[in-house]
């Protein structure tokens, strides 16, 4: 339950009411999952194989907890459009999507739905970090994927920590990695773990989803920093990391991986490429 406690305020980057009292906060979180689960059951026939209706359901639920959320969901279209454009250009086969939990799978389902309009030949490895979630809550994410009609393109991987989630795929090769934006600290934690596990190799393409302030992103700053600056950023981020898991904290990243921007729009970088692995 704590995972959604920490991340409901990040539901597509909206600021919902967050009670200071822990019991009240847990009641709010329970209500969110319970309402979504009930909606999926009651509307199953109309939601089955209907990604658009399913996305509207998630969108309306977010709006019920934050009146401004509805418009913030719409802002995602600006970010998704350039990403879809470069997807059409590169058409990756194997894609890792990190951080499914941050927006109740909205971005995962939306992007897979749009990717299917371009090609059906892709696989998304959807990474769900389940810290403190119970089985009923975890099952909601699988139900969302199954109802979307996109399950042949999406496989859900679950782990209690970021590290446990990602280590399952350390022997896989990926063309793309998409990191679903949460906050600066968590974004960089995910990237450090990806680098530590050698899931990032020269030639891999990488993008972050759902961040409005792309040009000022610490994530982007890290990717484009020189090795000395990367070492400093890694050290600073480690000292302020929000992660409470020792495995996550032991992921130190790789200062000697270099990246370059290969696609951008007027707002900033859209797609990065891991360009080289420097000798230590």
C-alpha positions, -999 to 999 in steps of 0.1 A, spaced: 0 0 0 29 24 8 40 24 -29 8 41 -39 10 63 -8 43 76 -20 32 78 -56 -4 88 -57 8 124 -56 28 115 -87 -2 100 -106 8 115 -139 25 143 -119 -6 156 -102 -9 168 -66 -37 151 -49 -48 156 -14 -23 139 9 -35 135 45 -8 140 71 -24 113 94 -10 79 83 -43 62 89 -62 87 68 -36 84 40 -39 46 39 -77 50 37 -73 73 7 -50 48 -10 -73 19 -3 -101 40 -18 -82 46 -50 -74 10 -56 -108 -2 -45 -126 22 -68 -104 12 -97 -109 -25 -91 -146 -20 -88 -147 0 -120 -128 -27 -139 -153 -53 -127 -184 -33 -134 -173 -20 -168 -154 -51 -179 -175 -57 -210 -171 -21 -223 -134 -19 -213 -123 -52 -228 -100 -47 -257 -108 -10 -256 -77 9 -246 -93 43 -252 -121 36 -227 -97 21 -202 -75 52 -204 -105 74 -198 -114 54 -168 -79 59 -153 -80 96 -162 -114 101 -146 -103 84 -114 -73 107 -112 -95 137 -117 -118 126 -89 -89 131 -65 -76 163 -81 -98 186 -102 -68 198 -122 -57 163 -131 -80 160 -162 -61 188 -179 -27 175 -168 -35 142 -184 -41 160 -217 -7 177 -214 9 143 -219 0 144 -255 26 170 -261 52 148 -246 40 116 -263 38 130 -299 76 134 -304 82 100 -288 57 83 -311 74 101 -341 108 86 -332 93 52 -325 80 52 -360 115 61 -373 134 34 -352 108 8 -346 125 -10 -317 117 -47 -311 126 -50 -274 115 -22 -251 118 -19 -213 93 3 -196 104 12 -160 80 26 -134 46 12 -143 33 20 -108 38 58 -111 6 65 -131 -15 33 -127 -2 20 -161 -17 50 -180 15 58 -200 23 21 -206 -11 14 -220 -13 46 -240 21 41 -256 16 4 -264 -18 13 -280 -2 39 -302 28 17 -310 4 -9 -322 -9 15 -348 26 17 -362 37 -19 -359 27 -50 -341 62 -63 -339 74 -51 -305 77 -65 -270 74 -43 -239 89 -56 -207 68 -36 -181 86 -32 -148 64 -28 -117 80 -21 -84 56 -35 -57 70 -21 -25 44 -28 3 17 -35 -23 -6 -64 -14 -16 -91 -40 -49 -75 -48 -32 -42 -56 -6 -59 -78 -33 -78 -96 -50 -45 -107 -20 -38 -129 -22 -72 -146 -60 -67 -151 -54 -33 -167 -30 -49 -192 -53 -78 -199 -83 -56 -204 -64 -33 -228 -61 -60 -254 -24 -54 -256 -11 -83 -235 5 -99 -265 29 -70 -266 33 -64 -229 48 -87 -202 46 -75 -166 76 -81 -143 72 -76 -106 97 -70 -78 96 -56 -43 124 -32 -49 138 -14 -79 168 -36 -79 149 -69 -75 126 -58 -103 153 -50 -128 178 -77 -120 154 -103 -135 163 -89 -169 200 -85 -166 207 -111 -193 183 -96 -218 192 -72 -246 170 -41 -252 167 -17 -280 149 10 -260 145 18 -223 116 41 -213 118 55 -177 84 67 -164 90 100 -146 84 101 -108 108 126 -93 144 136 -98 158 113 -71 138 82 -82 145 87 -119 182 88 -112 180 58 -89 164 38 -117 191 49 -142 219 40 -118 205 5 -113 201 0 -151 238 10 -155 250 -11 -126 233 -42 -140 247 -35 -174 212 -32 -189 225 -1 -205 251 -8 -232 265 12 -261 238 14 -288 208 14 -265 183 42 -269 168 57 -238 140 83 -231 121 95 -201 83 97 -202 60 123 -186 85 150 -176 74 186 -185 107 203 -176 128 182 -199 156 208 -205 162 213 -167 160 176 -158 187 162 -135 183 129 -154 192 146 -187 220 165 -170 235 133 -158 233 116 -192 251 145 -209 277 152 -182 314 146 -185 328 117 -165 340 139 -136 306 156 -133 288 123 -135 309 110 -105 299 141 -86 262 138 -95 262 101 -85 278 109 -51 254 138 -44 224 118 -54 235 89 -32 237 111 -2 201 124 -6 185 93 -20 150 85 -8 155 48 -13 153 28 19 165 -4 3 201 -13 6 202 -31 -28 189 1 -45 215 22 -27 244 -1 -36 237 6 -73 264 31 -80 258 37 -117 286 39 -143 304 72 -147 322 59 -178 291 54 -199 287 83 -223 254 94 -240 244 117 -268 211 133 -279 200 118 -312 164 132 -313 150 164 -299 121 188 -303 116 225 -293 112 215 -256 145 195 -253 159 160 -258 134 133 -268 158 103 -273 193 96 -260 218 70 -273 244 53 -251 274 61 -272 304 46 -256 319 28 -226 352 45 -216 381 25 -202 381 30 -164 
